[in-house]
Amino acid sequence: MHGMRVSVHIDPSSADGNSRTVNRRIIALALPTFGQLIAEPTFVLIDTAIVGHIGDTALAGLSIGSTIILTAVGLCVFLAYSTTAQVAHLLGAGHRREGLQAGIDGLWLALGIGIVLSLGLFAGAEPLCQALGGKGAVLDQAVAYTRAIMLGAPGMLLVYAANGIFRGLQKVRITLIAAVSGAVMNAVLDVLFVIVLHWGIAGSGIATLIAQWYMGLFLVTPAILWARADGASLRPRIAGIAAAGGDGLPLFIRTLAIRAAMVATVACAARMGTSVLAGFQAVNSSWNFAMNMLDSVGIAGQTLVATALGAGSVSRARQLTRATGRAGLVTGAIIGVVFAIVGLFAGHLFSPTPHVQILIAVGMVTTGVFFPLQGWMMAIDGILIGARDYRYLAGTCTLTAVVYIALILVLASIVTPIMPNDLSRTAMLWAAFNGVLMGGRGLFNGLRVRSDVWMKQFTTITAALLS
């Protein structure tokens, strides 16, 4: 393959090129992908619903603990994104064994990162929870949850890497099976440990870590068998693992910027009081769940566009990009309406306190308004990841996050203390988050896909990959 030239051609006609067929392919990939994506947010959502009935202190502690786990695991989402793009590219170019080998390298990288992450965050749980505003009883609850759930981190990162393999192969039903069975297991164990055995918030974390390891083993086993059948080596290859890590570094920076913005938002909510923080946790866990519906559209487009570009078809990639953007916009509009309506009644599921219930309603209605924008933004984000436009995404997400964090800190320290009540503070917090952070990312993504730079850049990257 050394010295191989990668050509880009135009194919104005295609047997499956009409928009209806394209939409069906996006849906066929997006629905199972959504099931996989909601695994970790579903775990937190289930934990939130059950822990919320222990008391507001436990719910506030869960807000801090779940922020740590979602941030730590979320920073490693590049394991799925980069593996998806690499496997899809190589398959599109006709190199299946090399694609599966890249997937095996990703699994080894995931296991190594997971072990280090788990041990490090277990040891540093208390200072991290304190840094996010945990005090007194809230701090105790947050530390107990964090230490329990972090032991499942290696299993969850193996899920990410294995999902990248299956997405790249466009065989995503198995990820749906893993996600559904893992969520059911987590719910059953949550009820057993928290409600029946009275283990408190730590029992909720233990239930989740068991489900995480189950999902990891469920997906890694067939991934290894398929790779071995196609001649890929199962041994850890230092060069391959290093390449997988280097490929994911810009995606790590991108995710780090987004997560830093989320952490800053939680810290600001904590400064506004226990009630605001408890309400924020309920809205945030619901938002994470809904956002994965939008992300599933972007990942479906990511897989299809990566395969089209791997085969050298620019016209096909453009068509899929437009279709994915429209699908994201429509999906976001539908979800936004449902999110706002459900938000009016969802407070009872998360807290027995009327004041917190009202704050949850305000947060969910405010957030629902912005979902069409977020749907389109997430769709284009997936496309650019599929085209391996990692550096652009890292730079623009970092810039957007810096502006947002500066703004939210000013609002929290100067504006919110003079606001009349918790309702207005909650509405301002979610409006700033959606309008500035998500809106800024949407602006940069829109500017990028208006040009062909990202597709031309892909040609260079693919040539280097196959050389």
Steps between C-alpha positions, in 0.01 A plus 500: 500500500801726524478792259134432422316797354158587630273651237178689546233467236150622439217250470190701411286188482475222752266209541418615849560867445148634536415690817243247621754219492760719670255585778420132549869417532550780753204375705617137476835599652374773735240297692734222623777756552270702723440191711873464549563869564250527782674233710696730732236781514233236563702364791521852647131567425397179681733586787347849515141375513576250779749706702272805482255324730770455764505878543612830352846466659556168324373647172736797529787260576406294197516815287864549595595133477328441166666812359838346581419164341335652193795736458765232547333244275380765256856622447577156360219502243774543238551124538167450323519792258853445371451122472174549310663734250808283453312172456245659263775665292696178461191297418394758243847471345474119499739424790291304749780327691685828556176657624442224754863520609450869574199397709706253706760772563217720624384230744846473656521879529155509665597237757823679594335842532210348695722340764702820555184712508325271745785488749576871474144621552433252779797644691415862415123484548481720810705799378322487163157505666613788722619692196150472350345657808428195715479571874386314808242230438488577126876438478467164679229388258697615195821323607319173575335498157815598312719235660247227431423583139856578386601134538286431195685750279718242317188306401332813365804603297515152347137558397603823325782338304294193405215723386742677268574168332133409456407847374778492246378160381141640494394213726345690788215277615728321742573834671126550551470157664790580732355839596148375569611198701753714691235760587258231620772342713591840647137580586440164669823518700429865593167405654655200674799681646337836586136420578516141625846474659520869602858549380426864424670696222801264500265216403394698196862539392569128550199411286632716219856364511369141469292600197799677342723192524224278367457719191875517443542123498183453295636717215872426515454125460341505149728785392804286580353194326425697181843662495672166547292341222622772260865450592553795735751456782361497853830585665556855631701687235680802641509678164129438437397608850715813471344580163152457644588731788657762273202492268269562793697785661319786319166331578607477863574873502161571338319292760709645782389850402133398495527316832683792660203715404263244655704487822498880520122492459461249785731705722291811431180309577655384830570864593131577452394260776399138562155542341638643175768230487247223565272635224797540267596134550154381394497722190861418415449123519187533283688724255785250474248229419328709232827624348597145420197477273649791307850356515375174350398689184844656477676166549284338231604776261858472621515133407341549158706807408825337618425197282410720201819704533702182549363384164592839349148634435471872575150538353372216715660657807335837426160336456534310827613815680191694390269209588658454842472872580128500410443184704671658801291817473170312476595259778602792721169679442297190591708422807491863612121507506479169686776605742321823593161332543640213707694753706178651631422175681839328541594665830298245699724222365816658637410675825224508760570870566254738319759778463750267330220366277428851373869564432515179296203616291659840434830341397344245266270749326787746452722226358228360272491825302860450388479138388454568123829695502671226695367230267648666194826578679547142621429361153770715338735428789472129420567564131820693574619229739434241230714706263772507769492879519619467858726803529234742382252359751757513780585864428145630460360307798781630719437858392125467556549340842741773615249772406215312668689427823604865533138607448345246740746587776410867467131417508540277806708747699340832402158451338333210682549641855275792407239290320166472684466120539620150413264478202663789316848370587415156360357645178806725452740212561343276234447781250869595522611139467290428193530836329869569546670159525279301263426798275870578464580144398216508247634823348850361447372168364274679253785713371717192449259293290430795269842433344676189363809542718405218735454253212826597331679463831355152532665394172843584643432319827376186327803492269727509806292230673532258206868572427 
